[in-house]
Amino acid sequence: MDSLWLTVKEAADLAGYHPDTIRKLVQSGEIEARKWGRDWQVSRKGLRQYLNNVGKLGSKRGPKPLLSKV
C-alpha cells in the first residue's frame, strides 16, 4: 500500500520539481505537509491537489508530471 506521506525528495521526484521548490511550496502553505522530527513529510493528497491546480492554471513549467504516479 502506498504511504499517505512522502519525503520531500519523493514528492520532488514524482512532481518533476527540485526538492527546494517542494520545500518552498510547503513553507508557503501551498502543499499540505507535516514536520516529522527534522524532516518534512508531504501529503500525497496535497501534492496531487497542487499539481491538478497548477495544470488548470496553464503553468508553463514544461512537461506536466504524470499524475497517475502521485
Contacts in CASP RR format, 6 or more apart in sequence:
PFRMAT RR
TARGET T0000
AUTHOR 0000-0000-0000
METHOD contacts of the structure
MODEL  1
MDSLWLTVKEAADLAGYHPDTIRKLVQSGEIEARKWGRDWQVSRKGLRQY
LNNVGKLGSKRGPKPLLSKV
2 44 0 8 1.000
3 44 0 8 1.000
4 43 0 8 1.000
4 44 0 8 1.000
4 45 0 8 1.000
5 34 0 8 1.000
5 36 0 8 1.000
5 41 0 8 1.000
5 42 0 8 1.000
5 43 0 8 1.000
5 44 0 8 1.000
6 14 0 8 1.000
6 41 0 8 1.000
6 42 0 8 1.000
6 43 0 8 1.000
6 44 0 8 1.000
6 47 0 8 1.000
7 39 0 8 1.000
7 40 0 8 1.000
7 41 0 8 1.000
7 42 0 8 1.000
8 19 0 8 1.000
8 22 0 8 1.000
8 23 0 8 1.000
8 26 0 8 1.000
8 39 0 8 1.000
8 40 0 8 1.000
8 42 0 8 1.000
9 19 0 8 1.000
10 42 0 8 1.000
11 17 0 8 1.000
11 22 0 8 1.000
11 31 0 8 1.000
11 42 0 8 1.000
11 47 0 8 1.000
12 18 0 8 1.000
12 19 0 8 1.000
12 21 0 8 1.000
12 22 0 8 1.000
14 47 0 8 1.000
14 65 0 8 1.000
14 69 0 8 1.000
14 70 0 8 1.000
15 22 0 8 1.000
15 47 0 8 1.000
15 51 0 8 1.000
15 65 0 8 1.000
15 70 0 8 1.000
16 65 0 8 1.000
22 31 0 8 1.000
22 42 0 8 1.000
23 40 0 8 1.000
25 31 0 8 1.000
25 50 0 8 1.000
26 33 0 8 1.000
26 40 0 8 1.000
26 42 0 8 1.000
30 50 0 8 1.000
31 42 0 8 1.000
31 43 0 8 1.000
31 46 0 8 1.000
31 47 0 8 1.000
31 50 0 8 1.000
32 42 0 8 1.000
32 43 0 8 1.000
32 45 0 8 1.000
32 46 0 8 1.000
33 40 0 8 1.000
33 41 0 8 1.000
33 42 0 8 1.000
33 43 0 8 1.000
34 40 0 8 1.000
34 41 0 8 1.000
34 43 0 8 1.000
35 41 0 8 1.000
44 70 0 8 1.000
47 70 0 8 1.000
48 67 0 8 1.000
48 70 0 8 1.000
51 64 0 8 1.000
51 65 0 8 1.000
51 67 0 8 1.000
51 70 0 8 1.000
52 67 0 8 1.000
54 61 0 8 1.000
55 64 0 8 1.000
END
